[in-house]
Amino acid sequence: MILTLRALGVGDLTTATPALRALRTTHPHEELALAAPHWLTPLVDLIGGIDTLLDTPGLGPLPWTGPPPHLAVNLHGHGPQSHHMLAHTRPDRLLAYTNPDAGHHDGPHWRDDEHEIHRWCRLLNWYDIPTDPTDLTLHRPPADGLPTGVSIVHPGSKIVAKRWPAERFAALARELVRRGHRVVLTGSADERALAERVASEAGLPREAVLAGRTGLAGLAALVAYARLVVCGDTGVAHLATGYGTPSVVLFGPVSPARWGPPPDRPWHRALWAGPRGWPRWEG
C-alpha cells in the first residue's frame, strides 16, 4: 500500500498529477491511496491510476484503519502537521521534505519559490522515483449534453484578491461575443451571483450562466471541449492545462512562475499584475 496526502483543491491536485502518476508507474502492483477531499472524486478519476480515495477534508487525523502502508508520501506540504498525519499511520517509509520539527530528516529541502509541479517531482526524484513534469494530460470525460466549442469566462476565485473586477470580465465577454464567440460563465454555486452580474453587464442571456449548475465533472467536460478559457489564478486554469484548451490566466498576488501553465505551451497565456503584494487591479 502507498498512501499519499494532498488534502487541498482542484488546482493543487492537478499540479500533483505527474507525481501521482510516477508513483503508479514505479509501483504498478501496489494499491495507491490518496487522502484528499471526497468532492474531488471526479478529478481523481480523470487523473487515473488511484485505487482508493480516503476522504480527508484538510489537515487533521487521517481516517486510517488499515495496516501500516509500505510508503507514505507527503504531497501536501512540508510539515510538521502534514508529516505527523502520515507518520501516525506507521509507514515503513515516509517520503517528504525534511522537517526537523516533525522529526523527519530524510528528504530534500523545501524551496518557497518553486513551481508547484516541479516541487513534487523534485521530491520523488530525490528518492530515485523518476517523474515526468509534462505528464499533465487529464482523461477526457463525455460531454453528456453540455455545450461544446464555447468560450468560458470564469470570474470567481475563493481568494478575493485573485479576482479581476467583474466589470472587466463583462467588457471582455462583450468583446468575445462581438468576435463571434459563444460565451458561458462558470463558477461554484456561491459564485452564481457574481456570474449573473457579469452576464447582465455583458448583455448575455441568463442561460449563459452555468455557475452552480455543473458539478466538478461537468466543469471538467466544459473545459475539455471549450474553445477558450479566461479565468483568474484558480482551479479552472489547471483544468485548461490538463486538456490543452487555449487559455488566458490572470494572476494577482502570486507569480505564474509558481502556479502558472507551462511556459513552453504558447496556447496558454499568463498575465501577471506584478510583484506588488495583493493587487488592486489598477491600470
Short mmCIF file of the C-alpha atoms (twelve columns), coordinates in Angstrom:
data_MODEL
# 
_entry.id   MODEL 
# 
loop_
_atom_site.group_PDB 
_atom_site.id 
_atom_site.type_symbol 
_atom_site.label_atom_id 
_atom_site.label_alt_id 
_atom_site.label_comp_id 
_atom_site.label_asym_id 
_atom_site.label_seq_id 
_atom_site.Cartn_x 
_atom_site.Cartn_y 
_atom_site.Cartn_z 
_atom_site.pdbx_PDB_model_num 
ATOM 1   C CA . MET A 1   0.000   0.000  0.000   1 
ATOM 2   C CA . ILE A 2   1.156   3.505  -0.882  1 
ATOM 3   C CA . LEU A 3   -0.597  6.346  0.936   1 
ATOM 4   C CA . THR A 4   -0.362  9.877  -0.458  1 
ATOM 5   C CA . LEU A 5   -1.650  13.106 1.080   1 
ATOM 6   C CA . ARG A 6   -2.969  16.038 -0.976  1 
ATOM 7   C CA . ALA A 7   -5.955  17.362 1.014   1 
ATOM 8   C CA . LEU A 8   -6.427  20.577 -0.966  1 
ATOM 9   C CA . GLY A 9   -8.373  21.776 -4.060  1 
ATOM 10  C CA . VAL A 10  -8.640  21.362 -7.834  1 
ATOM 11  C CA . GLY A 11  -5.505  23.260 -8.838  1 
ATOM 12  C CA . ASP A 12  -3.491  21.638 -6.071  1 
ATOM 13  C CA . LEU A 13  -4.459  18.132 -7.146  1 
ATOM 14  C CA . THR A 14  -3.892  18.706 -10.863 1 
ATOM 15  C CA . THR A 15  -0.381  20.028 -10.220 1 
ATOM 16  C CA . ALA A 16  0.373   16.802 -8.352  1 
ATOM 17  C CA . THR A 17  -0.680  14.682 -11.360 1 
ATOM 18  C CA . PRO A 18  2.872   13.927 -12.601 1 
ATOM 19  C CA . ALA A 19  3.955   12.868 -9.108  1 
ATOM 20  C CA . LEU A 20  0.928   10.625 -8.610  1 
ATOM 21  C CA . ARG A 21  1.457   9.000  -11.992 1 
ATOM 22  C CA . ALA A 22  5.144   8.476  -11.231 1 
ATOM 23  C CA . LEU A 23  4.188   6.577  -8.072  1 
ATOM 24  C CA . ARG A 24  1.727   4.489  -10.093 1 
ATOM 25  C CA . THR A 25  4.329   3.702  -12.754 1 
ATOM 26  C CA . THR A 26  7.086   2.882  -10.256 1 
ATOM 27  C CA . HIS A 27  4.822   0.666  -8.119  1 
ATOM 28  C CA . PRO A 28  2.377   -0.865 -10.622 1 
ATOM 29  C CA . HIS A 29  1.251   -3.676 -8.314  1 
ATOM 30  C CA . GLU A 30  0.824   -1.670 -5.105  1 
ATOM 31  C CA . GLU A 31  -2.524  -0.228 -4.074  1 
ATOM 32  C CA . LEU A 32  -2.317  3.550  -4.363  1 
ATOM 33  C CA . ALA A 33  -4.464  5.508  -1.907  1 
ATOM 34  C CA . LEU A 34  -4.932  9.263  -1.957  1 
ATOM 35  C CA . ALA A 35  -6.009  11.247 1.104   1 
ATOM 36  C CA . ALA A 36  -7.977  14.180 -0.325  1 
ATOM 37  C CA . PRO A 37  -11.461 15.729 -0.025  1 
ATOM 38  C CA . HIS A 38  -14.254 13.459 -1.268  1 
ATOM 39  C CA . TRP A 39  -15.688 16.157 -3.547  1 
ATOM 40  C CA . LEU A 40  -12.568 15.787 -5.726  1 
ATOM 41  C CA . THR A 41  -13.594 12.235 -6.722  1 
ATOM 42  C CA . PRO A 42  -14.419 13.202 -10.356 1 
ATOM 43  C CA . LEU A 43  -10.978 14.750 -10.756 1 
ATOM 44  C CA . VAL A 44  -9.290  11.723 -9.178  1 
ATOM 45  C CA . ASP A 45  -10.996 9.591  -11.838 1 
ATOM 46  C CA . LEU A 46  -9.759  11.931 -14.590 1 
ATOM 47  C CA . ILE A 47  -6.177  11.637 -13.344 1 
ATOM 48  C CA . GLY A 48  -6.463  7.852  -13.206 1 
ATOM 49  C CA . GLY A 49  -4.317  5.215  -11.540 1 
ATOM 50  C CA . ILE A 50  -5.551  5.912  -8.000  1 
ATOM 51  C CA . ASP A 51  -7.216  2.919  -6.384  1 
ATOM 52  C CA . THR A 52  -8.690  4.447  -3.247  1 
ATOM 53  C CA . LEU A 53  -9.747  7.943  -2.197  1 
ATOM 54  C CA . LEU A 54  -9.594  8.477  1.546   1 
ATOM 55  C CA . ASP A 55  -11.916 11.374 2.369   1 
ATOM 56  C CA . THR A 56  -9.673  13.941 4.052   1 
ATOM 57  C CA . PRO A 57  -11.099 17.485 4.018   1 
ATOM 58  C CA . GLY A 58  -7.979  19.109 5.474   1 
ATOM 59  C CA . LEU A 59  -5.213  18.737 7.984   1 
ATOM 60  C CA . GLY A 60  -6.256  16.612 10.935  1 
ATOM 61  C CA . PRO A 61  -6.392  12.966 11.979  1 
ATOM 62  C CA . LEU A 62  -6.464  10.646 8.990   1 
ATOM 63  C CA . PRO A 63  -9.381  8.186  8.921   1 
ATOM 64  C CA . TRP A 64  -6.889  5.349  8.530   1 
ATOM 65  C CA . THR A 65  -7.821  1.896  9.809   1 
ATOM 66  C CA . GLY A 66  -5.700  -0.328 7.596   1 
ATOM 67  C CA . PRO A 67  -2.287  -1.860 8.217   1 
ATOM 68  C CA . PRO A 68  0.779   0.394  8.032   1 
ATOM 69  C CA . PRO A 69  1.426   1.439  4.429   1 
ATOM 70  C CA . HIS A 70  4.603   0.434  2.654   1 
ATOM 71  C CA . LEU A 71  5.148   4.072  1.690   1 
ATOM 72  C CA . ALA A 72  3.555   7.307  2.862   1 
ATOM 73  C CA . VAL A 73  4.151   10.274 0.562   1 
ATOM 74  C CA . ASN A 74  3.570   13.859 1.639   1 
ATOM 75  C CA . LEU A 75  2.418   15.761 -1.462  1 
ATOM 76  C CA . HIS A 76  0.586   18.284 0.721   1 
ATOM 77  C CA . GLY A 77  3.292   20.477 2.260   1 
ATOM 78  C CA . HIS A 78  6.465   20.343 4.307   1 
ATOM 79  C CA . GLY A 79  5.005   19.917 7.757   1 
ATOM 80  C CA . PRO A 80  5.073   19.470 10.560  1 
ATOM 81  C CA . GLN A 81  1.311   18.834 10.718  1 
ATOM 82  C CA . SER A 82  1.072   17.024 7.384   1 
ATOM 83  C CA . HIS A 83  4.174   14.980 8.273   1 
ATOM 84  C CA . HIS A 84  2.605   13.940 11.587  1 
ATOM 85  C CA . MET A 85  -0.641  12.923 9.846   1 
ATOM 86  C CA . LEU A 86  1.210   10.407 7.719   1 
ATOM 87  C CA . ALA A 87  3.635   9.328  10.443  1 
ATOM 88  C CA . HIS A 88  0.669   8.279  12.611  1 
ATOM 89  C CA . THR A 89  -0.146  5.539  10.065  1 
ATOM 90  C CA . ARG A 90  3.267   3.978  10.951  1 
ATOM 91  C CA . PRO A 91  4.525   3.613  7.364   1 
ATOM 92  C CA . ASP A 92  7.628   1.594  6.573   1 
ATOM 93  C CA . ARG A 93  8.995   4.764  4.996   1 
ATOM 94  C CA . LEU A 94  7.872   8.393  4.765   1 
ATOM 95  C CA . LEU A 95  8.787   10.316 1.621   1 
ATOM 96  C CA . ALA A 96  8.653   14.011 2.443   1 
ATOM 97  C CA . TYR A 97  10.584  17.234 2.572   1 
ATOM 98  C CA . THR A 98  12.910  17.404 5.517   1 
ATOM 99  C CA . ASN A 99  11.471  18.996 8.652   1 
ATOM 100 C CA . PRO A 100 13.352  18.704 11.955  1 
ATOM 101 C CA . ASP A 101 10.280  19.950 13.867  1 
ATOM 102 C CA . ALA A 102 8.433   16.875 12.633  1 
ATOM 103 C CA . GLY A 103 11.383  14.597 13.342  1 
ATOM 104 C CA . HIS A 104 11.886  14.000 9.623   1 
ATOM 105 C CA . HIS A 105 15.433  14.455 8.340   1 
ATOM 106 C CA . ASP A 106 15.319  12.094 5.341   1 
ATOM 107 C CA . GLY A 107 14.385  14.300 2.408   1 
ATOM 108 C CA . PRO A 108 15.313  17.308 0.273   1 
ATOM 109 C CA . HIS A 109 14.948  20.880 1.475   1 
ATOM 110 C CA . TRP A 110 11.840  22.920 0.681   1 
ATOM 111 C CA . ARG A 111 12.036  25.874 -1.741  1 
ATOM 112 C CA . ASP A 112 9.400   28.577 -1.372  1 
ATOM 113 C CA . ASP A 113 9.769   29.915 -4.923  1 
ATOM 114 C CA . GLU A 114 9.476   26.587 -6.746  1 
ATOM 115 C CA . HIS A 115 6.718   25.840 -9.241  1 
ATOM 116 C CA . GLU A 116 4.190   23.514 -7.661  1 
ATOM 117 C CA . ILE A 117 4.509   20.874 -10.373 1 
ATOM 118 C CA . HIS A 118 8.296   20.729 -10.085 1 
ATOM 119 C CA . ARG A 119 8.139   20.790 -6.286  1 
ATOM 120 C CA . TRP A 120 6.579   17.332 -6.080  1 
ATOM 121 C CA . CYS A 121 8.547   15.920 -8.987  1 
ATOM 122 C CA . ARG A 122 11.770  17.025 -7.292  1 
ATOM 123 C CA . LEU A 123 10.686  15.343 -4.078  1 
ATOM 124 C CA . LEU A 124 10.171  11.988 -5.791  1 
ATOM 125 C CA . ASN A 125 13.290  12.331 -7.916  1 
ATOM 126 C CA . TRP A 126 15.289  12.776 -4.706  1 
ATOM 127 C CA . TYR A 127 14.012  9.356  -3.638  1 
ATOM 128 C CA . ASP A 128 15.009  7.847  -7.025  1 
ATOM 129 C CA . ILE A 129 11.447  7.784  -8.359  1 
ATOM 130 C CA . PRO A 130 11.626  9.162  -11.922 1 
ATOM 131 C CA . THR A 131 8.967   11.693 -12.875 1 
ATOM 132 C CA . ASP A 132 7.768   13.478 -15.997 1 
ATOM 133 C CA . PRO A 133 6.653   17.022 -15.114 1 
ATOM 134 C CA . THR A 134 4.978   17.345 -18.521 1 
ATOM 135 C CA . ASP A 135 2.603   14.447 -17.769 1 
ATOM 136 C CA . LEU A 136 -0.368  16.722 -17.065 1 
ATOM 137 C CA . THR A 137 -2.981  15.497 -19.535 1 
ATOM 138 C CA . LEU A 138 -6.284  14.546 -17.932 1 
ATOM 139 C CA . HIS A 139 -8.654  11.886 -19.238 1 
ATOM 140 C CA . ARG A 140 -11.368 13.458 -21.380 1 
ATOM 141 C CA . PRO A 141 -14.873 12.956 -19.967 1 
ATOM 142 C CA . PRO A 142 -18.020 12.659 -22.113 1 
ATOM 143 C CA . ALA A 143 -19.792 15.939 -22.852 1 
ATOM 144 C CA . ASP A 144 -23.168 14.452 -21.816 1 
ATOM 145 C CA . GLY A 145 -25.279 17.184 -23.388 1 
ATOM 146 C CA . LEU A 146 -23.109 20.082 -22.213 1 
ATOM 147 C CA . PRO A 147 -22.292 22.804 -24.768 1 
ATOM 148 C CA . THR A 148 -19.073 22.334 -26.696 1 
ATOM 149 C CA . GLY A 149 -16.904 24.846 -28.516 1 
ATOM 150 C CA . VAL A 150 -17.822 27.609 -26.076 1 
ATOM 151 C CA . SER A 151 -15.553 30.267 -24.630 1 
ATOM 152 C CA . ILE A 152 -15.547 30.026 -20.846 1 
ATOM 153 C CA . VAL A 153 -15.288 33.137 -18.704 1 
ATOM 154 C CA . HIS A 154 -14.730 32.172 -15.074 1 
ATOM 155 C CA . PRO A 155 -14.796 35.337 -12.926 1 
ATOM 156 C CA . GLY A 156 -14.636 33.775 -9.467  1 
ATOM 157 C CA . SER A 157 -11.982 32.638 -7.033  1 
ATOM 158 C CA . LYS A 158 -12.094 31.573 -3.402  1 
ATOM 159 C CA . ILE A 159 -9.470  34.253 -2.706  1 
ATOM 160 C CA . VAL A 160 -10.982 37.682 -3.375  1 
ATOM 161 C CA . ALA A 161 -7.609  39.293 -4.176  1 
ATOM 162 C CA . LYS A 162 -7.253  36.914 -7.119  1 
ATOM 163 C CA . ARG A 163 -10.458 38.186 -8.721  1 
ATOM 164 C CA . TRP A 164 -10.205 40.513 -11.681 1 
ATOM 165 C CA . PRO A 165 -13.019 43.096 -11.382 1 
ATOM 166 C CA . ALA A 166 -16.441 41.916 -12.559 1 
ATOM 167 C CA . GLU A 167 -16.862 44.910 -14.884 1 
ATOM 168 C CA . ARG A 168 -13.673 43.970 -16.718 1 
ATOM 169 C CA . PHE A 169 -14.819 40.383 -17.154 1 
ATOM 170 C CA . ALA A 170 -18.079 41.813 -18.533 1 
ATOM 171 C CA . ALA A 171 -16.220 44.027 -21.008 1 
ATOM 172 C CA . LEU A 172 -14.159 41.033 -22.093 1 
ATOM 173 C CA . ALA A 173 -17.273 38.881 -22.533 1 
ATOM 174 C CA . ARG A 174 -18.871 41.585 -24.715 1 
ATOM 175 C CA . GLU A 175 -15.769 41.730 -26.888 1 
ATOM 176 C CA . LEU A 176 -15.636 37.953 -27.232 1 
ATOM 177 C CA . VAL A 177 -19.271 37.905 -28.360 1 
ATOM 178 C CA . ARG A 178 -18.539 40.683 -30.851 1 
ATOM 179 C CA . ARG A 179 -15.789 38.487 -32.281 1 
ATOM 180 C CA . GLY A 180 -18.110 35.542 -32.737 1 
ATOM 181 C CA . HIS A 181 -17.517 33.555 -29.540 1 
ATOM 182 C CA . ARG A 182 -20.309 31.769 -27.716 1 
ATOM 183 C CA . VAL A 183 -19.608 32.795 -24.115 1 
ATOM 184 C CA . VAL A 184 -20.651 30.944 -20.971 1 
ATOM 185 C CA . LEU A 185 -19.928 31.874 -17.369 1 
ATOM 186 C CA . THR A 186 -18.848 29.198 -14.920 1 
ATOM 187 C CA . GLY A 187 -18.274 29.044 -11.188 1 
ATOM 188 C CA . SER A 188 -19.468 27.424 -7.996  1 
ATOM 189 C CA . ALA A 189 -22.936 27.855 -6.528  1 
ATOM 190 C CA . ASP A 190 -21.507 30.533 -4.228  1 
ATOM 191 C CA . GLU A 191 -20.228 32.399 -7.296  1 
ATOM 192 C CA . ARG A 192 -23.507 32.359 -9.199  1 
ATOM 193 C CA . ALA A 193 -24.447 35.911 -8.165  1 
ATOM 194 C CA . LEU A 194 -21.063 37.149 -9.437  1 
ATOM 195 C CA . ALA A 195 -21.534 35.290 -12.732 1 
ATOM 196 C CA . GLU A 196 -25.046 36.722 -13.113 1 
ATOM 197 C CA . ARG A 197 -23.707 40.223 -12.580 1 
ATOM 198 C CA . VAL A 198 -21.058 39.724 -15.268 1 
ATOM 199 C CA . ALA A 199 -23.680 38.277 -17.631 1 
ATOM 200 C CA . SER A 200 -26.019 41.200 -17.025 1 
ATOM 201 C CA . GLU A 201 -23.333 43.815 -17.640 1 
ATOM 202 C CA . ALA A 202 -22.151 41.936 -20.733 1 
ATOM 203 C CA . GLY A 203 -25.658 41.619 -22.166 1 
ATOM 204 C CA . LEU A 204 -25.557 37.822 -22.098 1 
ATOM 205 C CA . PRO A 205 -28.722 35.726 -21.717 1 
ATOM 206 C CA . ARG A 206 -29.385 34.029 -18.377 1 
ATOM 207 C CA . GLU A 207 -28.840 30.613 -19.954 1 
ATOM 208 C CA . ALA A 208 -25.199 31.594 -20.483 1 
ATOM 209 C CA . VAL A 209 -24.705 31.454 -16.704 1 
ATOM 210 C CA . LEU A 210 -23.644 27.900 -15.856 1 
ATOM 211 C CA . ALA A 211 -22.187 28.772 -12.442 1 
ATOM 212 C CA . GLY A 212 -23.669 26.460 -9.829  1 
ATOM 213 C CA . ARG A 213 -25.318 24.299 -12.492 1 
ATOM 214 C CA . THR A 214 -22.453 21.852 -13.071 1 
ATOM 215 C CA . GLY A 215 -20.532 19.678 -10.681 1 
ATOM 216 C CA . LEU A 216 -16.806 19.186 -10.952 1 
ATOM 217 C CA . ALA A 217 -17.184 16.511 -13.627 1 
ATOM 218 C CA . GLY A 218 -19.395 18.798 -15.702 1 
ATOM 219 C CA . LEU A 219 -16.998 21.703 -15.327 1 
ATOM 220 C CA . ALA A 220 -14.119 19.486 -16.470 1 
ATOM 221 C CA . ALA A 221 -16.146 18.435 -19.511 1 
ATOM 222 C CA . LEU A 222 -16.938 22.056 -20.380 1 
ATOM 223 C CA . VAL A 223 -13.243 22.922 -20.250 1 
ATOM 224 C CA . ALA A 224 -12.221 19.795 -22.170 1 
ATOM 225 C CA . TYR A 225 -14.376 20.749 -25.170 1 
ATOM 226 C CA . ALA A 226 -14.105 24.539 -24.912 1 
ATOM 227 C CA . ARG A 227 -12.733 26.938 -27.488 1 
ATOM 228 C CA . LEU A 228 -11.132 29.204 -24.892 1 
ATOM 229 C CA . VAL A 229 -10.881 29.680 -21.107 1 
ATOM 230 C CA . VAL A 230 -10.341 33.055 -19.452 1 
ATOM 231 C CA . CYS A 231 -10.030 32.998 -15.678 1 
ATOM 232 C CA . GLY A 232 -8.010  34.028 -12.679 1 
ATOM 233 C CA . ASP A 233 -5.411  32.020 -10.816 1 
ATOM 234 C CA . THR A 234 -7.766  29.222 -9.815  1 
ATOM 235 C CA . GLY A 235 -8.541  25.559 -10.453 1 
ATOM 236 C CA . VAL A 236 -10.182 26.091 -13.849 1 
ATOM 237 C CA . ALA A 237 -6.853  27.303 -15.209 1 
ATOM 238 C CA . HIS A 238 -5.278  23.963 -14.329 1 
ATOM 239 C CA . LEU A 239 -8.133  22.071 -15.984 1 
ATOM 240 C CA . ALA A 240 -7.399  24.051 -19.161 1 
ATOM 241 C CA . THR A 241 -3.764  22.999 -18.909 1 
ATOM 242 C CA . GLY A 242 -4.810  19.381 -18.411 1 
ATOM 243 C CA . TYR A 243 -6.891  19.428 -21.596 1 
ATOM 244 C CA . GLY A 244 -4.683  21.668 -23.719 1 
ATOM 245 C CA . THR A 245 -7.560  24.131 -24.062 1 
ATOM 246 C CA . PRO A 246 -6.311  27.605 -25.059 1 
ATOM 247 C CA . SER A 247 -6.422  29.850 -22.011 1 
ATOM 248 C CA . VAL A 248 -5.624  33.277 -20.650 1 
ATOM 249 C CA . VAL A 249 -4.941  33.243 -16.904 1 
ATOM 250 C CA . LEU A 250 -4.939  36.486 -14.912 1 
ATOM 251 C CA . PHE A 251 -2.541  36.344 -11.977 1 
ATOM 252 C CA . GLY A 252 -2.785  38.653 -8.990  1 
ATOM 253 C CA . PRO A 253 -0.679  38.255 -5.847  1 
ATOM 254 C CA . VAL A 254 1.058   35.013 -6.826  1 
ATOM 255 C CA . SER A 255 3.568   34.764 -9.654  1 
ATOM 256 C CA . PRO A 256 2.779   32.414 -12.561 1 
ATOM 257 C CA . ALA A 257 6.333   31.123 -12.045 1 
ATOM 258 C CA . ARG A 258 4.857   29.207 -9.087  1 
ATOM 259 C CA . TRP A 259 1.359   28.276 -10.282 1 
ATOM 260 C CA . GLY A 260 1.127   29.191 -13.963 1 
ATOM 261 C CA . PRO A 261 0.723   26.990 -17.031 1 
ATOM 262 C CA . PRO A 262 3.887   25.502 -18.530 1 
ATOM 263 C CA . PRO A 263 5.758   28.356 -20.239 1 
ATOM 264 C CA . ASP A 264 6.597   26.222 -23.281 1 
ATOM 265 C CA . ARG A 265 2.916   25.990 -24.317 1 
ATOM 266 C CA . PRO A 266 2.055   29.132 -26.332 1 
ATOM 267 C CA . TRP A 267 -1.674  28.326 -26.295 1 
ATOM 268 C CA . HIS A 268 -1.717  29.166 -22.559 1 
ATOM 269 C CA . ARG A 269 -1.008  32.810 -21.679 1 
ATOM 270 C CA . ALA A 270 -0.374  34.024 -18.139 1 
ATOM 271 C CA . LEU A 271 -0.786  37.743 -17.386 1 
ATOM 272 C CA . TRP A 272 0.555   38.907 -14.034 1 
ATOM 273 C CA . ALA A 273 -0.258  42.022 -12.026 1 
ATOM 274 C CA . GLY A 274 3.391   42.010 -10.894 1 
ATOM 275 C CA . PRO A 275 5.229   41.748 -7.567  1 
ATOM 276 C CA . ARG A 276 3.184   44.398 -5.793  1 
ATOM 277 C CA . GLY A 277 1.674   42.366 -2.987  1 
ATOM 278 C CA . TRP A 278 -2.094  41.997 -3.086  1 
ATOM 279 C CA . PRO A 279 -3.170  43.914 -6.192  1 
ATOM 280 C CA . ARG A 280 -5.910  46.499 -6.639  1 
ATOM 281 C CA . TRP A 281 -6.111  45.594 -10.332 1 
ATOM 282 C CA . GLU A 282 -5.344  49.140 -11.367 1 
ATOM 283 C CA . GLY A 283 -4.200  50.271 -14.779 1 
# 
